[in-house]
Amino acid sequence: MTSANTNGYKASPRPWWTLRAWRNPLMPTGYRARYLLRLFLVILATAAIPAAVTVGVGQFHRLETDAGHQRAALHRVDAVADGDATTVGSGIAVAQSHWTYAGVAHTGSVPVRSSTHGNDRIPILVNANGDRATEPPTRDQNMGDAILLGILAFAGALLAMAMAAWVADYQIDRYRSHRWSREWQLLSTDRRWNLR
């Protein structure tokens, strides 16, 4: 690219590094510090994305491992409803039922469909003692929990960076204010500027 001559002034392209704001000798040091701080925070925020993904993936594998252990320790049996389903709070239907595991009879309240009647068979999960157990989380539930944790980790990192930036800006402003006060004090005591 050739330079152009306009109205007697030579205009030529300048290297991109000479256009950096912090190379301006008139720019205060505090502004340079803010530019560098924000650049550093952008780099950290970018690095926080794969870190949050790693946290979420690790949590998903841990949840899946725990769910697998729970499934291996539980057993599925059929309970028999002793009567019709009754509705409790929040529209949940339950029925008093009985079941047998390892030759031992058990009874308890079992969540059922609202259309359940007495003597209906209800598949349930029991632990090694034959007590009714809750269903382990599904893969989709574990995935949702892991994604939520990753989002929270990323949001927490951004919040920490924002707080750090605010504290740094506050300290820079305090330093600039202190320097201004000192310079004005020195100027006020300089007799060259206080001749009457």
VOLO-883336 format. One record per residue (C-alpha): x, y, z. Coordinates in pm, 1 decimal. Layout:
REM VOLO-883336
NODE         X         Y         Z
NODE         X         Y         Z
...
END
This chain:
REM VOLO-883336
NODE         X         Y         Z
NODE       0.0       0.0       0.0
NODE     147.6     335.8    -103.8
NODE     123.7     653.4      94.0
NODE     -92.0     940.9     -25.7
NODE     -15.6    1312.2     -26.2
NODE    -313.7    1523.4      80.2
NODE    -289.8    1903.7     105.5
NODE      84.4    1883.5     145.3
NODE      64.7    1633.9     432.2
NODE     201.1    1287.6     386.7
NODE     -44.2    1019.0     495.9
NODE      94.1     669.7     532.2
NODE     -43.5     359.3     699.2
NODE      77.5     316.0    1055.4
NODE     172.5     -18.4    1204.6
NODE    -111.7    -162.1    1412.0
NODE      96.9    -172.0    1728.3
NODE     143.1     205.1    1724.6
NODE    -234.7     245.2    1750.7
NODE    -254.9      84.0    2093.0
NODE    -413.5     318.9    2341.4
NODE    -159.2     251.2    2611.2
NODE     124.7     371.8    2388.1
NODE     -14.8     723.9    2406.8
NODE     223.0     920.8    2633.1
NODE     -65.7    1140.0    2747.0
NODE    -266.1     847.8    2880.6
NODE    -258.3     823.8    3263.2
NODE    -103.2     515.8    3417.4
NODE    -436.0     428.0    3577.3
NODE    -600.3     395.6    3235.8
NODE    -325.0     163.3    3116.4
NODE    -373.0     -46.9    3427.5
NODE    -746.4     -67.1    3358.6
NODE    -687.6    -175.7    2997.4
NODE    -448.8    -449.6    3107.1
NODE    -683.3    -557.8    3386.8
NODE    -976.9    -591.8    3151.2
NODE    -766.3    -781.3    2898.9
NODE    -658.9   -1019.3    3173.9
NODE   -1021.9   -1065.4    3285.3
NODE   -1130.4   -1142.4    2929.0
NODE    -859.7   -1409.6    2909.3
NODE    -971.7   -1554.2    3243.6
NODE   -1338.0   -1552.0    3139.2
NODE   -1248.4   -1735.4    2819.4
NODE   -1047.5   -1991.2    3014.1
NODE   -1337.1   -2034.1    3259.6
NODE   -1559.6   -2178.9    2984.2
NODE   -1366.5   -2507.5    2936.0
NODE   -1307.8   -2519.7    3311.3
NODE   -1683.5   -2502.7    3376.0
NODE   -1742.0   -2772.0    3112.3
NODE   -1483.9   -2991.3    3285.7
NODE   -1659.9   -2940.7    3619.2
NODE   -1994.9   -3034.2    3466.9
NODE   -1860.3   -3344.0    3291.3
NODE   -1684.8   -3460.5    3606.0
NODE   -2002.3   -3412.7    3810.1
NODE   -2203.9   -3607.8    3552.7
NODE   -1964.3   -3903.1    3571.6
NODE   -1975.7   -3898.1    3952.4
NODE   -2356.6   -3888.9    3955.2
NODE   -2377.9   -4169.6    3702.4
NODE   -2134.9   -4381.3    3906.3
NODE   -2336.6   -4325.1    4225.3
NODE   -2662.0   -4405.0    4045.2
NODE   -2507.6   -4724.0    3906.6
NODE   -2404.8   -4832.8    4256.5
NODE   -2755.4   -4761.3    4384.3
NODE   -2915.7   -4963.2    4104.3
NODE   -2682.9   -5255.6    4173.4
NODE   -2779.5   -5255.4    4543.7
NODE   -3157.1   -5237.7    4484.1
NODE   -3398.9   -5512.7    4388.2
NODE   -3732.2   -5493.3    4208.2
NODE   -4030.1   -5677.6    4356.1
NODE   -4407.7   -5660.5    4317.5
NODE   -4612.2   -5509.9    4599.0
NODE   -4984.0   -5584.6    4634.5
NODE   -5219.0   -5298.0    4713.9
NODE   -5430.8   -5358.4    5024.2
NODE   -5693.0   -5108.6    4910.6
NODE   -5778.3   -4837.3    4662.2
NODE   -5545.2   -4545.7    4603.7
NODE   -5593.7   -4235.7    4816.2
NODE   -5481.0   -3887.1    4723.1
NODE   -5253.7   -3697.4    4959.7
NODE   -5095.1   -3352.3    4932.2
NODE   -5000.4   -3213.9    4589.8
NODE   -5220.8   -3467.7    4412.1
NODE   -4993.4   -3766.3    4489.1
NODE   -5176.3   -4100.4    4509.8
NODE   -5061.1   -4368.5    4752.9
NODE   -5187.8   -4706.7    4863.0
NODE   -5112.3   -4918.3    5167.5
NODE   -4944.4   -5229.7    5028.5
NODE   -4755.8   -5542.1    5127.8
NODE   -4468.3   -5729.6    4965.3
NODE   -4226.6   -6009.7    5036.1
NODE   -3849.1   -6007.5    4991.5
NODE   -3613.2   -6289.8    5084.6
NODE   -3899.6   -6467.8    5259.8
NODE   -3975.9   -6170.8    5486.5
NODE   -4310.1   -5986.5    5463.1
NODE   -4312.7   -5606.7    5459.3
NODE   -4585.5   -5343.4    5454.1
NODE   -4585.4   -4975.2    5376.6
NODE   -4734.1   -4686.5    5182.8
NODE   -4643.5   -4697.7    4813.6
NODE   -4690.4   -4423.0    4550.6
NODE   -4935.6   -4548.2    4287.5
NODE   -5156.1   -4427.6    4003.8
NODE   -5484.7   -4276.1    4109.3
NODE   -5666.8   -4560.2    3932.0
NODE   -5506.4   -4831.2    4148.9
NODE   -5746.7   -5066.8    4329.9
NODE   -5705.3   -5332.1    4595.7
NODE   -5503.7   -5641.1    4498.1
NODE   -5336.6   -5456.6    4207.3
NODE   -4969.6   -5539.5    4171.1
NODE   -4723.6   -5246.8    4191.1
NODE   -4354.8   -5283.2    4096.3
NODE   -4130.1   -5126.0    4358.5
NODE   -3761.0   -5116.3    4449.5
NODE   -3633.2   -5247.4    4782.9
NODE   -3292.9   -5243.0    4948.2
NODE   -3104.2   -5538.2    5093.9
NODE   -3324.8   -5528.6    5405.3
NODE   -3644.4   -5542.5    5200.3
NODE   -3742.2   -5182.9    5280.4
NODE   -3888.8   -4976.5    4997.9
NODE   -3633.0   -4752.3    4828.4
NODE   -3665.9   -4458.2    4594.4
NODE   -3578.5   -4483.4    4226.7
NODE   -3216.6   -4372.9    4154.3
NODE   -3178.2   -4060.3    3938.9
NODE   -3206.9   -4119.7    3566.6
NODE   -2936.6   -4030.1    3315.9
NODE   -3135.3   -3723.9    3205.8
NODE   -3166.6   -3603.7    3565.8
NODE   -2794.1   -3647.5    3621.7
NODE   -2724.4   -3462.3    3297.7
NODE   -2946.6   -3173.5    3406.5
NODE   -2778.4   -3152.8    3747.5
NODE   -2433.2   -3157.7    3587.2
NODE   -2524.2   -2883.1    3338.9
NODE   -2665.5   -2671.3    3619.7
NODE   -2346.1   -2714.6    3821.5
NODE   -2133.5   -2615.1    3521.0
NODE   -2344.3   -2301.8    3466.6
NODE   -2323.2   -2210.1    3834.3
NODE   -1946.2   -2263.5    3831.6
NODE   -1908.5   -2034.1    3529.6
NODE   -2139.4   -1772.4    3679.1
NODE   -1948.4   -1785.1    4007.2
NODE   -1619.9   -1734.4    3824.2
NODE   -1762.8   -1433.5    3636.8
NODE   -1895.2   -1288.1    3962.0
NODE   -1555.8   -1328.4    4128.5
NODE   -1387.7   -1159.2    3830.7
NODE   -1637.4    -872.9    3839.0
NODE   -1576.6    -820.4    4210.1
NODE   -1200.1    -831.0    4154.7
NODE   -1232.6    -572.8    3875.3
NODE   -1443.4    -347.3    4097.0
NODE   -1190.3    -367.6    4381.2
NODE    -902.9    -300.1    4141.3
NODE   -1082.7       2.3    3989.7
NODE   -1152.9     134.2    4336.8
NODE    -789.0      99.6    4438.6
NODE    -672.9     266.3    4114.4
NODE    -910.4     557.5    4176.4
NODE    -783.7     593.8    4532.3
NODE    -425.6     594.3    4410.2
NODE    -502.2     856.3    4143.3
NODE    -687.3    1072.5    4393.0
NODE    -398.2    1048.5    4635.8
NODE    -150.4    1147.6    4362.2
NODE    -366.1    1440.2    4255.8
NODE    -388.8    1564.6    4614.8
NODE     -14.5    1533.4    4658.7
NODE      57.6    1714.3    4331.5
NODE    -179.4    1997.5    4420.1
NODE     -19.0    2025.4    4762.4
NODE     326.9    2046.1    4608.6
NODE     202.4    2302.1    4359.1
NODE      48.1    2514.8    4631.2
NODE     377.8    2525.6    4821.3
NODE     585.5    2611.4    4513.3
NODE     665.1    2982.4    4537.2
NODE     699.6    3009.8    4161.5
NODE     322.0    2958.7    4133.3
NODE     224.0    3166.9    4431.4
NODE     368.6    3506.8    4344.4
NODE     127.5    3791.2    4415.0
END
